[in-house]
Structure formats: structure tokens, C-alpha cells
Amino acid sequence: MAKVGLFVRLEAKPGKEQAVADFLRGGLALVEQEPETTTWYGIQLGPSTFGIFDTFPDEAGRKAHLGGKVAEALFAHAPDLLAAEPTIEMVDVLASKGA
């Protein structure tokens, strides 16, 4: 069961909205290689606001993800794609259905 998670808010630079959406779609292949990532969602909150919500069984899984390939790629592409640094919030999962 997922006990902890991350919510990451991403604000695309003007004209980079499609590139951010494509980045999130491509991130799925990387995160599928992470056995401790229980769920992972690339989401769009508004015209230029995107996010990532993912969950993990424990703190070790969350730390492994933060040091993984998706995080590495995100920070490598952030200066070109994002208007500001990603906002990363650590969350505790209180209830869930499914994975």
C-alpha cells in the first residue's frame, strides 16, 4: 500500500507547454523501471501548469525516486522548459483505492 507521495508543480515557459506535456508522457517509460514507485501520474492543471503526483510504499521508495532518472531528466530540462523551479511537496497518503 502507498503510504507516502510527492506532488510536483511545474509551470511551463510561454510556448513550451507542449514540450512539458511531451516530457511528462515520456517520463512514464522511465518511471516504469522503478519498482518502488507504486503510482505515477503526469497531469495538466491549466494551460501552462502541469504536475506530477506519485506514491510509494515507504520513505526509502520516495528517496529512490527522487534520485532516479525522471528527477534527473526533469532538472536537466527545467531551465529550457520551466518558468520557475519545480515545487516539490512531500505528502503522506491517508487513504487510497487500488495500487
C-alpha positions as CSV (number, residue, x, y, z in Angstrom):
1,M,0.0,0.0,0.0
2,A,1.2,3.5,-0.8
3,K,2.0,5.5,2.4
4,V,3.9,8.5,1.1
5,G,3.9,10.5,-2.1
6,L,5.1,13.6,-4.0
7,F,3.2,16.4,-5.6
8,V,5.4,18.4,-8.0
9,R,4.0,21.5,-9.7
10,L,5.5,22.6,-13.0
11,E,4.9,26.0,-14.7
12,A,5.8,25.9,-18.4
13,K,7.6,28.8,-20.1
14,P,5.4,30.6,-22.6
15,G,5.4,28.5,-25.8
16,K,6.8,25.4,-24.0
17,E,3.5,23.9,-22.9
18,Q,3.5,21.1,-25.5
19,A,7.2,20.3,-24.7
20,V,6.3,19.9,-21.0
21,A,3.3,17.7,-21.8
22,D,5.6,15.6,-24.1
23,F,8.2,15.4,-21.3
24,L,5.6,14.1,-18.9
25,R,4.3,11.5,-21.4
26,G,7.9,10.3,-22.0
27,G,8.6,10.1,-18.3
28,L,6.3,7.2,-17.9
29,A,8.8,4.8,-19.5
30,L,11.5,5.8,-17.1
31,V,9.3,5.5,-14.0
32,E,8.1,2.1,-15.1
33,Q,11.6,0.9,-14.3
34,E,11.2,1.9,-10.6
35,P,9.8,-1.0,-8.6
36,E,9.2,1.2,-5.5
37,T,7.1,3.7,-7.4
38,T,3.5,2.5,-6.7
39,T,1.7,5.0,-8.9
40,W,2.8,7.9,-11.1
41,Y,0.7,10.5,-12.8
42,G,1.7,13.3,-15.2
43,I,-1.1,15.8,-15.0
44,Q,-2.2,19.2,-16.5
45,L,-3.8,21.6,-14.1
46,G,-4.2,24.6,-16.5
47,P,-3.0,25.9,-19.8
48,S,0.6,26.2,-18.7
49,T,0.5,24.5,-15.3
50,F,1.5,20.8,-15.0
51,G,2.3,18.4,-12.3
52,I,3.4,15.0,-11.2
53,F,1.8,13.0,-8.5
54,D,3.3,9.7,-7.4
55,T,3.2,7.4,-4.5
56,F,5.5,5.0,-2.7
57,P,5.2,2.2,-0.1
58,D,7.7,4.0,2.2
59,E,10.3,6.8,2.6
60,A,13.0,4.6,1.0
61,G,10.9,4.3,-2.2
62,R,10.3,8.0,-2.3
63,K,14.0,8.8,-1.8
64,A,15.0,6.3,-4.5
65,H,12.6,8.0,-6.9
66,L,13.9,11.5,-6.1
67,G,17.4,10.2,-7.0
68,G,16.1,8.4,-10.2
69,K,16.1,9.0,-13.9
70,V,12.8,11.1,-14.0
71,A,14.1,13.5,-11.4
72,E,17.4,13.7,-13.2
73,A,15.8,14.4,-16.5
74,L,13.4,17.0,-15.0
75,F,16.1,19.0,-13.5
76,A,18.3,18.8,-16.6
77,H,15.4,20.1,-18.8
78,A,14.0,22.6,-16.3
79,P,15.9,25.7,-17.4
80,D,14.7,25.2,-21.0
81,L,11.1,24.2,-20.3
82,L,10.0,25.8,-17.0
83,A,9.3,29.4,-15.9
84,A,10.4,28.6,-12.4
85,E,12.0,25.8,-10.3
86,P,9.6,22.8,-9.8
87,T,7.8,23.0,-6.5
88,I,8.1,19.6,-4.7
89,E,5.8,18.8,-1.9
90,M,6.3,15.6,0.3
91,V,2.9,14.2,1.2
92,D,1.5,11.4,3.4
93,V,-1.2,9.2,1.8
94,L,-4.1,9.0,4.2
95,A,-6.4,6.8,2.1
96,S,-6.3,5.3,-1.4
97,K,-8.1,2.9,-3.7
98,G,-6.2,0.5,-6.0
99,A,-2.4,0.4,-6.2
